[in-house]
């Protein structure tokens, strides 16, 4: 079992920045990739960014150049640095862990990000 706990969400003005954190615990040695998803009200959950064990990253087109996913293996933590935030980035952001992409096996509880003036 793997446990994921997100933090760092909140209210920010358009153009602002936030950094989300996802702390992983449990049997994480066989996890291949970590990802961030978001889900806006009335919409499906969408993949935002992925980082593999080897450090390869992938981003949704809507966040390329604005968001950066990274990991600190010593702390078993994955981060999502979000810059130049837009109102359409407003959503609940979920951290996820995968043994084999594209399926994610474990999910965090989510953290709310609201971009509004």
Secondary structure as the mmCIF struct_conf table of DSSP 4:
data_model
#
loop_
_struct_conf.conf_type_id
_struct_conf.id
_struct_conf.beg_label_comp_id
_struct_conf.beg_label_asym_id
_struct_conf.beg_label_seq_id
_struct_conf.end_label_comp_id
_struct_conf.end_label_asym_id
_struct_conf.end_label_seq_id
STRN STRN1 UNK A 2 UNK A 7
STRN STRN2 UNK A 10 UNK A 12
TURN_TY1_P TURN_TY1_P1 UNK A 14 UNK A 15
STRN STRN3 UNK A 18 UNK A 26
BEND BEND1 UNK A 27 UNK A 27
TURN_TY1_P TURN_TY1_P2 UNK A 29 UNK A 30
STRN STRN4 UNK A 33 UNK A 39
TURN_TY1_P TURN_TY1_P3 UNK A 41 UNK A 42
BEND BEND2 UNK A 43 UNK A 43
STRN STRN5 UNK A 46 UNK A 52
TURN_TY1_P TURN_TY1_P4 UNK A 53 UNK A 54
STRN STRN6 UNK A 57 UNK A 59
HELX_RH_3T_P HELX_RH_3T_P1 UNK A 61 UNK A 63
TURN_TY1_P TURN_TY1_P5 UNK A 64 UNK A 66
STRN STRN7 UNK A 67 UNK A 72
HELX_RH_3T_P HELX_RH_3T_P2 UNK A 73 UNK A 75
TURN_TY1_P TURN_TY1_P6 UNK A 76 UNK A 76
STRN STRN8 UNK A 77 UNK A 82
BEND BEND3 UNK A 84 UNK A 84
HELX_RH_3T_P HELX_RH_3T_P3 UNK A 87 UNK A 89
STRN STRN9 UNK A 91 UNK A 98
BEND BEND4 UNK A 99 UNK A 99
STRN STRN10 UNK A 100 UNK A 100
TURN_TY1_P TURN_TY1_P7 UNK A 101 UNK A 102
STRN STRN11 UNK A 103 UNK A 103
STRN STRN12 UNK A 106 UNK A 107
STRN STRN13 UNK A 111 UNK A 115
#
